[in-house]
Amino acid sequence: MPHDRPPRLLIVGGGFAGLWATRALAGAKLRITLIDRRNHHLFQPLLYQVATAGLSAPDIAAPLRHILGHQRNVEVRLGEVESIDKQSRQVRLRDGGTLDYDLLLVASGATHAYFGNDQWAPHAPGLKTLDDALALRRRLLLAFEKAEAEPDPAKKAAWLSFAIVGGGPTGVELAGTLAEIARHTLRNEFRHIDPASAKVRLVEAGPRVLSSFPEVLSLKARRQLERLGVEVRTDTPVTAIDAEGFQLGEEFVPARTVVWAAGVAASPLARTLDTPLDRAGRVQVRPDLTVPGHPDIFVAGDLAALAQADGRPVPGVAPAAKQMGKYVAATIRARLEQRAAPPPFRYRDQGNLATIGRMAAIVHMGRLKLSGLLAWWFWLAAHVFFLIGFRNRLVVLLNWAVAYWSYQRSARIIFGDVDGDPPEGGPPRE
């Protein structure tokens, strides 16, 4: 690196890994450029709350320029990186521009994976961005409106049939919340349908939901879902999805609303690094999170594939991404100050949390296993605490307090026309 000017660090992605690395380098003698195709940092663990009308988009997101406005060594750029040229130390942007770097951190996250069935995507949208959440909210609320206006009983039933494919945390949280909306939030609001008659199904190809949790907690989560009225189908892979419903083996289930929560794939940007990838397309990084043969390139967050000491991969969760971001920052500081590099990255498991519905959740932290009301309060406190910014914490807490006592969800607004077409250019920002 040149010695006559501060090194240029380019960070691709303003998610947990990218943002935590950027903030940990405050005051460092670097010229940092943080580039993201969206102008905000998103608290993804609560994205399902926006999709189910419990929260508005600004409650779980904050502009990157606002978060980093007082960090003088950072420049924020809005743009999308299309490819990386390791030899020339340059990235190419979608608009044709380029950016040079001395050090590079790639933390561009993950996208939906349909396991080779990309034709399902229009009929079973996933949930990764605010745009996804607003589009899904519109889809869910419109289903009840369509059912209200449908005279044919079979078609009405199809509009009131909902399926979430994938029994991980996102699928469980969506299923539980949707069941509560149908049975409580929308009660007495329609004249030709009973929203409580809606069928909410959670479909999981594996033997149990929330497979990353101990089996005893997984079983409790299933029971809590069933008490809410969710039909849980395990050991049942979906074999086809179209506009009319989905196929489970020999059984076709009519459902006009299917949500995909079954799989993720790494950002396509990983392929442009021309380095070994795992089956999910993640970069197989060295223990110091660098790309093999390129100590100037770091990869962190959902894009990085690294095994823990017990052989299990570092999970693609927010705490892991934050820890990776801080580790990369510590490594870069050590280089700048010509100190010994920190020891290899080690993920510190802070436990797993998942909410099923109102006053229902599960928590696993080491030997601690909680379920029910106490776990729900634990989950609530943890998520409010980790939100970016005081305003976000306060607004979320107030909204949840209102929802707790009234079952009302404050963001039940449908954008676009009643014929089902979204506004031009996609759903609007809230």
DARA-V871024 format. One record per pair of residues at least 4 apart in sequence whose C-alpha atoms are under 7 Angstrom apart, sorted by the first residue. I is the first residue (numbers start at 1). J is the second residue. Records with the same first field share a line. If there is no record, write none. Layout:
BEGIN
I=J ; J
END
This chain:
BEGIN
1=7 ; 102
6=29 ; 30 ; 31
7=30 ; 31 ; 102
8=30 ; 31 ; 32 ; 101 ; 102 ; 103
9=30 ; 31 ; 32 ; 33 ; 101 ; 102 ; 103 ; 104
10=32 ; 33 ; 34 ; 101 ; 103 ; 104 ; 105
11=18 ; 33 ; 34 ; 35 ; 104 ; 105 ; 106
12=18 ; 34 ; 35 ; 36 ; 105 ; 106 ; 107 ; 108
13=18 ; 34 ; 35 ; 36 ; 106 ; 107 ; 108
14=18 ; 19 ; 34 ; 36 ; 41
15=19 ; 41 ; 42
16=20 ; 318 ; 321 ; 322
17=21 ; 107 ; 300 ; 301 ; 321 ; 322 ; 324 ; 325
18=22 ; 107 ; 325
19=23
20=24 ; 322 ; 325 ; 326
21=25 ; 325 ; 326 ; 328 ; 329
22=26
24=326 ; 329
25=329
26=71
27=73
30=73
31=73 ; 74
32=73 ; 74 ; 75
33=74 ; 75 ; 76 ; 77
34=75 ; 76 ; 77
35=76 ; 77 ; 78 ; 79
36=77 ; 78 ; 79 ; 80
37=78 ; 79 ; 80
38=78
39=63 ; 64 ; 78
40=61 ; 62 ; 63 ; 64
41=61 ; 62 ; 63 ; 64
42=60 ; 61 ; 62
43=47 ; 60 ; 61 ; 387
46=60
47=51 ; 133
48=52 ; 133 ; 174
49=53 ; 54 ; 55
50=54 ; 55 ; 56 ; 57 ; 133 ; 134
51=133 ; 134 ; 136 ; 137
52=137 ; 178
53=137 ; 409 ; 410 ; 411 ; 412
54=409 ; 410 ; 411
55=59 ; 410 ; 411
56=411 ; 430
57=61 ; 130 ; 430
58=62 ; 430
59=392 ; 395 ; 396
60=392
63=67
64=68
65=69 ; 76
79=93
80=93 ; 94
81=91 ; 92 ; 93 ; 94
82=92 ; 93 ; 94 ; 269
83=91 ; 92 ; 269 ; 272
84=90 ; 91 ; 92 ; 272 ; 273
85=89 ; 90 ; 91
86=90
89=100 ; 101 ; 102
90=98 ; 99 ; 100 ; 101
91=98 ; 99 ; 100
92=96 ; 97 ; 98 ; 99
93=97 ; 98
102=296
103=296 ; 297
104=296 ; 297 ; 298
105=297 ; 298 ; 299
106=298 ; 299 ; 300
107=299 ; 300 ; 301 ; 303
108=267 ; 303
109=266 ; 267 ; 301 ; 302 ; 303
110=264 ; 265 ; 266 ; 267 ; 302 ; 303
111=128 ; 264 ; 265 ; 266 ; 267
112=126 ; 263 ; 264 ; 265
113=263 ; 264 ; 265
114=118 ; 263
120=124 ; 241 ; 242
121=125
123=241 ; 242 ; 243 ; 258
124=258 ; 259 ; 260
125=259 ; 260
126=132 ; 259 ; 260 ; 261
127=132 ; 133
128=132
129=133
130=134
131=135 ; 427
132=136
133=137
134=138 ; 427
135=139 ; 427
136=140
137=141
138=142 ; 414 ; 415
139=143
141=145
142=146
143=147 ; 159 ; 160
144=148 ; 159 ; 160
145=149
146=150 ; 159
147=156 ; 159 ; 160
148=192 ; 193
150=155 ; 156
152=156
153=157
154=158
155=159
156=160
157=161
158=254 ; 255 ; 256
159=255 ; 256
160=198 ; 199
161=198 ; 199 ; 200 ; 255 ; 256 ; 257
162=199 ; 200 ; 201 ; 255 ; 257 ; 258
163=200 ; 201 ; 202 ; 257 ; 258 ; 259
164=171 ; 175 ; 201 ; 202 ; 203 ; 258 ; 259 ; 260 ; 261
165=171 ; 202 ; 203 ; 204 ; 259 ; 260 ; 261 ; 262
166=171 ; 203 ; 204 ; 260 ; 261 ; 262
167=171 ; 172 ; 202 ; 203 ; 204 ; 209 ; 210
168=172 ; 209 ; 210
169=173 ; 210 ; 354
170=174 ; 261
171=175 ; 261
172=176 ; 356
173=177 ; 355 ; 356 ; 357
174=178
175=179 ; 200 ; 202 ; 230
176=180 ; 225 ; 228 ; 230 ; 356 ; 357
177=181 ; 357
178=182
179=183 ; 200 ; 228 ; 229 ; 230
180=184 ; 185 ; 228
181=185 ; 186
182=186 ; 195 ; 196 ; 198
183=187 ; 195 ; 196
184=407
185=407 ; 408
186=195
187=195
190=194
200=230 ; 231
201=230 ; 231 ; 232
202=230 ; 231 ; 232 ; 233
203=232 ; 233 ; 234 ; 236
204=209 ; 233 ; 234 ; 235 ; 236 ; 237
205=234 ; 235 ; 236 ; 237
206=234 ; 235
207=234 ; 235
208=218 ; 234
209=218 ; 222
210=218
211=218
213=217 ; 218 ; 364
214=218
215=219
216=220
217=221 ; 362
218=222
219=223
220=224
221=225 ; 356 ; 362
222=226
223=227
224=228 ; 356 ; 360
225=229 ; 230 ; 356
226=230 ; 231
236=248
237=248
238=246 ; 247 ; 248
239=247 ; 248 ; 249
240=246 ; 247
241=245 ; 246 ; 247
242=246
243=256
244=254 ; 255 ; 256
245=253 ; 254 ; 255 ; 256
246=252 ; 253 ; 254 ; 255
247=251 ; 252 ; 253
248=252
265=280 ; 281
266=280 ; 281 ; 282 ; 302 ; 303
267=303
270=281 ; 282 ; 283
276=283 ; 284
277=281 ; 282 ; 283 ; 284
278=282 ; 283 ; 284
282=303 ; 304 ; 305
283=303 ; 304 ; 305
284=304 ; 305 ; 306
285=289 ; 290 ; 291 ; 292 ; 299 ; 304 ; 305 ; 306
286=290 ; 291 ; 292
287=344 ; 345
288=344 ; 345
289=298 ; 299 ; 300
290=294 ; 295 ; 297 ; 298 ; 299
291=295 ; 297 ; 298 ; 299
299=303 ; 304
300=304 ; 321 ; 324 ; 325
301=316 ; 320 ; 321 ; 324
302=316
305=313
306=313 ; 314
307=311 ; 312 ; 313 ; 314
308=312 ; 313 ; 314
314=347
315=320
316=320
317=321
318=322
319=323
320=324 ; 347
321=325
322=326
323=327
324=328
325=329
326=330
327=331 ; 345
328=332
329=333
330=334
331=335 ; 341 ; 342
332=336
333=337
334=338 ; 339 ; 340 ; 341
335=339
350=365
351=364 ; 365 ; 366
352=363 ; 364 ; 365
353=362 ; 363 ; 364 ; 379
354=361 ; 362 ; 363
355=360 ; 361 ; 362 ; 376 ; 379
356=360 ; 361
357=361
359=372 ; 373 ; 376
360=371 ; 372 ; 373 ; 376
361=371 ; 372 ; 375 ; 376
362=370 ; 371 ; 372 ; 375
363=369 ; 370 ; 371 ; 375
364=368 ; 369 ; 370
365=369
370=374 ; 375
371=375
372=376
373=377
374=378
375=379
376=380
377=381
378=382
379=383
380=384
381=385
382=386
383=387
384=393
385=393
387=392 ; 393
388=392
389=393
390=394
391=395
392=396
393=397
394=398
395=399
396=400
397=401
398=402
399=403
400=404
401=405
402=406
403=407 ; 408 ; 409
415=422 ; 423 ; 427
416=421 ; 422 ; 423
417=421
422=426 ; 427
423=427
END
